[in-house]
Amino acid sequence: MSRQHLQSSLTGSPMTSAEAGRGLDYRPMAMMPDVVVLKIGGQSILDRGRAAVHPILDELRAVKDKKKLLVCTGGGTRARHIYAMASELSMPTGVLAALGGYVPRQNARMVQMLLANDGGIYIMHDDFEKLPLYFRLGCIPVMTGMPPFGYWEKPSHESRIPAHRTDAGVFLSAEVLGARRALFIKDEDGLYDDDPKKNPSAKLIPRIGAKELLKRDLPDLAVERVVIEYLARARFCKELQIVNGLVPGNVQRAILGEDVGSIIHAD
């Protein structure tokens, strides 16, 4: 009995080679480009409680019938506390990522419960492929912003803190769905050239390219640095928008496509 050989462009190609995959007719498909992927910040918004969270959820309710919303949540101060404790115990990066993922999941469940009467539904990473059904039913899917790397998180170059946290998960979700922009709801007006909470003279940067931003090597960024690195080579998600969710109307305007806040774009 002869062995059956399957003909393909990768037949016999070592997947460890730098040439692997080159020459393929690769044209990725934008699965759901009309979805607005947004993140409600943990420390910046959720940790502030009712006064900050409820007005933002009201703005989501106001546009839920106009836009498909995928709501992701950050971790906040409690996640930072876990990272600090685990680092003191000399835990590896993968353990920090697994432990730090619990807090944004708790926040996602709370946001889902607050949106329950409006179709809010909590989803796990394994439910991602069910998004078309949830949107058809008029739901507002709510999930953790933490990517599902867990114990398999890459070791960080500079510390044990996972490089892929909730900002990265939100960006990767937008890229997979084919969304043009990922929206980050913070407690600042956008991206600054320094931390405005520590430096009152920090200047707002309304618009900047990813490569230029990395070149500046600012001491503080409004989003995780790895997200800026990914943005420079993204296929679909070409913009990050950072808005101040504490200013009434900002979230709704951003969801509807206005360039409020700061825009970081692929060059």
C-alpha positions in Angstrom: 0.0 0.0 0.0 1.6 3.3 -1.1 1.7 6.4 1.2 -0.6 9.2 0.2 1.1 12.5 -0.2 -0.9 15.7 0.2 0.2 18.5 -2.1 0.5 21.9 -0.5 2.8 24.9 -0.4 4.1 23.8 3.0 4.8 20.2 2.2 8.2 19.3 3.5 8.8 22.8 4.9 10.5 23.0 8.3 8.2 25.2 10.4 11.3 26.5 12.3 12.7 28.0 9.1 12.6 31.8 8.4 11.2 30.9 5.0 8.2 29.0 6.4 5.0 30.5 5.0 6.6 32.8 2.5 5.0 32.7 -0.9 1.6 31.7 0.4 -1.4 33.5 -1.1 -2.3 34.9 2.3 -5.2 37.3 2.2 -6.8 37.4 5.7 -10.5 38.0 6.0 -12.0 40.7 8.2 -14.7 38.6 10.0 -16.7 41.3 11.7 -15.3 44.7 10.8 -18.4 46.5 12.1 -17.9 45.5 15.7 -16.7 48.2 18.1 -14.2 46.7 20.5 -13.8 48.8 23.6 -12.1 48.4 27.0 -13.3 49.9 30.3 -10.2 50.7 32.2 -9.7 48.9 35.6 -7.8 51.4 37.7 -9.0 54.4 35.7 -12.7 53.6 35.7 -13.9 50.5 37.4 -12.0 51.1 40.6 -13.8 54.4 40.9 -17.2 52.6 41.5 -20.7 53.8 40.7 -19.9 57.5 40.0 -17.6 56.6 37.1 -19.1 53.3 35.8 -22.8 53.9 35.6 -22.7 57.0 33.3 -20.4 55.1 30.9 -22.8 52.1 30.8 -25.7 54.6 30.1 -23.8 55.8 27.1 -23.3 52.1 25.9 -27.1 51.6 26.3 -27.7 54.7 24.2 -25.8 53.3 21.2 -26.3 49.5 21.6 -29.0 49.4 18.9 -26.8 51.4 16.5 -23.5 49.6 17.0 -22.3 46.1 17.8 -20.4 46.4 21.0 -17.8 44.0 22.4 -17.0 45.3 25.9 -13.7 44.2 27.6 -12.6 45.0 31.1 -9.3 45.8 32.8 -8.0 44.6 36.1 -7.0 47.7 38.0 -5.5 48.0 41.5 -6.3 44.5 42.6 -4.4 43.0 39.6 -1.4 45.2 40.5 -1.6 43.9 44.0 -1.5 40.3 42.8 1.5 41.1 40.5 3.3 42.7 43.4 2.7 39.8 45.8 3.6 37.1 43.2 6.7 38.9 42.2 7.9 39.1 45.9 7.4 35.3 46.0 9.6 35.0 42.8 6.8 33.5 40.7 7.6 33.2 37.0 5.9 35.4 34.4 3.4 32.7 33.4 2.1 32.3 37.0 1.7 36.1 37.2 -0.3 36.1 34.0 -2.6 33.3 35.2 -3.2 35.0 38.6 -3.6 38.5 37.1 -6.3 37.2 34.8 -8.7 36.5 37.6 -9.4 40.2 38.5 -10.5 41.4 35.0 -12.8 38.4 34.8 -14.4 39.5 38.1 -14.8 43.0 36.7 -16.3 41.6 33.5 -18.9 39.7 35.5 -19.9 42.8 37.4 -20.2 44.8 34.2 -22.3 42.1 32.7 -24.7 42.0 35.6 -25.1 45.8 35.4 -26.0 45.4 31.7 -28.1 42.3 32.2 -31.4 44.1 31.5 -30.0 45.5 28.3 -28.7 42.2 26.9 -25.4 42.1 28.7 -23.9 38.5 28.5 -20.6 37.4 30.0 -18.5 35.4 27.6 -15.3 33.3 28.0 -12.6 33.1 25.4 -14.0 29.8 24.2 -17.3 31.7 23.4 -15.6 34.1 21.0 -16.9 32.3 17.9 -20.4 32.7 19.2 -20.2 36.5 18.8 -22.2 36.6 15.5 -25.1 34.8 17.3 -25.0 37.1 20.3 -25.0 40.2 18.2 -27.9 38.9 16.1 -29.8 38.4 19.4 -29.1 42.0 20.4 -26.7 41.2 23.2 -23.8 43.2 24.6 -21.0 40.6 25.0 -18.7 41.4 28.0 -15.4 39.6 28.4 -12.1 40.0 30.2 -9.5 42.0 28.3 -6.8 39.6 29.4 -5.5 37.4 26.5 -5.7 33.7 27.1 -1.9 33.1 27.3 -1.9 32.3 31.1 1.0 30.1 32.0 2.3 30.3 28.4 2.9 34.1 28.6 6.2 35.1 27.2 8.9 36.0 29.7 9.3 39.8 29.8 12.6 41.4 28.9 12.7 43.8 31.8 10.6 42.3 34.7 8.3 39.4 35.6 5.2 41.5 34.9 3.4 40.0 31.8 3.8 42.2 28.7 0.4 41.0 27.4 -2.2 42.3 29.8 -5.7 43.6 29.2 -4.8 46.3 26.6 -3.1 43.7 24.5 -6.1 41.4 24.7 -8.4 44.1 23.5 -6.2 45.0 20.6 -5.8 41.3 19.6 -9.6 40.9 19.7 -10.1 43.9 17.4 -7.4 42.5 15.0 -9.0 39.1 14.9 -12.5 40.5 14.2 -11.1 42.9 11.6 -12.2 46.1 13.4 -10.4 49.2 12.2 -10.1 50.8 15.7 -9.8 49.7 19.3 -11.3 52.0 21.9 -9.7 52.5 25.4 -11.8 54.3 28.0 -9.5 55.9 30.6 -9.6 58.7 33.1 -7.4 61.0 31.1 -8.1 63.0 27.9 -5.8 60.9 25.9 -2.1 60.2 25.3 0.4 62.7 26.9 4.1 63.1 26.6 4.4 62.4 30.4 2.2 61.1 33.2 -0.3 64.0 33.7 -1.1 62.8 37.2 2.5 63.4 38.2 3.4 66.2 35.8 0.8 69.0 35.4 2.8 70.4 32.5 2.4 67.2 30.4 1.2 67.9 26.9 -1.6 66.1 25.2 -0.7 64.3 21.9 -3.9 64.3 19.9 -2.6 62.1 17.0 0.7 60.2 16.4 2.0 57.3 14.4 3.0 54.1 16.2 6.6 54.1 14.9 7.0 57.8 15.9 5.6 57.0 19.4 8.0 54.1 19.9 10.9 56.3 18.7 10.1 58.9 21.3 10.4 56.3 24.0 8.2 58.2 26.4 8.4 57.4 30.1 4.7 56.7 30.4 2.2 55.4 27.8 -1.6 55.3 28.1 -1.6 51.7 26.8 0.8 48.8 27.1 3.9 49.2 25.0 3.5 45.9 23.3 0.2 47.1 21.8 2.1 50.0 20.0 4.5 47.4 18.7 1.7 45.3 17.3 -0.1 48.2 15.8 2.9 48.9 13.5 2.4 45.6 11.8 -1.4 45.0 12.2 -3.5 43.9 9.2 -6.8 45.4 10.2 -6.8 47.3 13.5 -4.9 50.4 12.4 -5.9 52.8 15.1 -6.1 53.0 18.9 -8.4 55.6 20.4 -8.0 56.8 24.0 -10.8 58.8 25.5 -11.7 60.2 28.9 -14.7 58.3 30.0 -15.3 60.7 32.9 -16.3 63.4 30.5 -20.0 63.0 29.6 -20.7 62.1 26.0 -17.1 61.2 25.1 -17.7 57.4 25.0 -20.8 57.7 22.8 -19.1 60.1 20.4 -16.1 57.8 20.1 -18.3 54.7 19.5 -20.0 56.6 16.7 -16.7 57.4 15.0 -15.6 60.8 16.2 -11.9 61.4 16.8 -12.3 62.6 20.4 -9.3 62.0 22.7 -6.1 60.7 21.2 -5.5 58.6 18.1 -2.5 56.3 17.7 -2.3 55.1 14.2 -0.3 52.6 12.1 2.3 54.6 10.1 
